[in-house]
């Protein structure tokens, strides 16, 4: 049996982290999500070949497989999409390499689900597609699934405004090759919107509920990445205690740790540092004295100068954070960016290699995006920033209004 991992997406909502790495290479506790998927597939004897459907930054994925997964016991085949084909078009592009029933996994799914359960369920029904489904709190973000008593999917709707259930498509499928016959070649086709509903209407789609003991997360946004780290740390805490300090890490006795916390290998922590719950500090990171972290993710090789505070924020690889800097409210800093001393950054996205030298360039206004346009900027800062800083921000907004792409991606200037 073949397993197909769809790994060609752009990961737009994860920018700027996905600006320098493909979406399946987004790391959780220092390990790319693709590696978690490959390790899960390694345990399934029926699967003899993994097909990676790639497009965006495919060289990064190939380099990772060649260097880090050289000893992987199963065959890994790369299939390049000539253009962005979306999920259905990407599956059509692997048609020549699969036969019979095959497993499909979206590359942004972070889960410990045993895929053998889905394979078994598919063999026991008479459908052409069996979809793994799970319950979530916010179903309007996903494909919502309705079932009958036999597990047959009776209705499927992608991202409905008023979901009728909280059972959603988990991005894991068993698919029969016959399904690919009706998908046009070299065209953008959405599997969820254009293929699945068609077969649901024919009564050929079944569902398998992921049991409660497994976790499932769609790594689509920075908030999802926070949640994935939280889940992963909770899992580790069950067996290894509330904090992990890897070999070679230097953590003085006066460092205050409130777990779950994960400090990776080669990290050097200064004196008087406070590290609060759900913080991950990636390998070879240097943290100077009296820094503060809470629910922070540092991917690795970062430098955090003294007395800086990082809360509910993500640092890409090789980021330098100056002295007395405050990063809060889901700020995301791209790889190798530099934040100068004494800056406050709330909820912004900083591009890779960017040098941030002034407050106003990276303040995200948490209102309707159109309200940051000149003439309608709020008189008072909705984030409670000092008036002097907000005045400078409004002055810049008047000279250079943000373009539509900046608004869409929550970047100002």
Secondary structure, DSSP 8 states (H G I E B T S, - for coil): -EEEEEE----GGGTTGGGSS-GGG-EETTEEHHHHHHHHHHT-TT--EEEEEE-TTHHHHHHHHHHHSTT-SSEEEEEE-SS--HHHHHHHHTGGG--SEEEEEETTEEE---HHHHHHHHHTS--SEEEEEEE-S-GGGSEEEEE-TTSBEEEEEET-SS-S-SEEEEEEEEEEGGGGGGS-TTS---IIIIIHHHHHHTT-EEEEE--TTS-EEE--SHHHHHHHHHHHHHHHHHHH-SEEE-TT-EE-TT-EE-SSEEE-TT-EE-TT-EE-TTEEE-TT-EE-TT-EEES-EEEES-EE-TT-EEES-EEEET-EE-TT-EEESS-EE-TT-EE-TT-EEES-EE-TT-EE-SSGGG----S-GGGGSTT-S-SS-TT---HHHHHHHHHHHHHS---HHHHHTT---
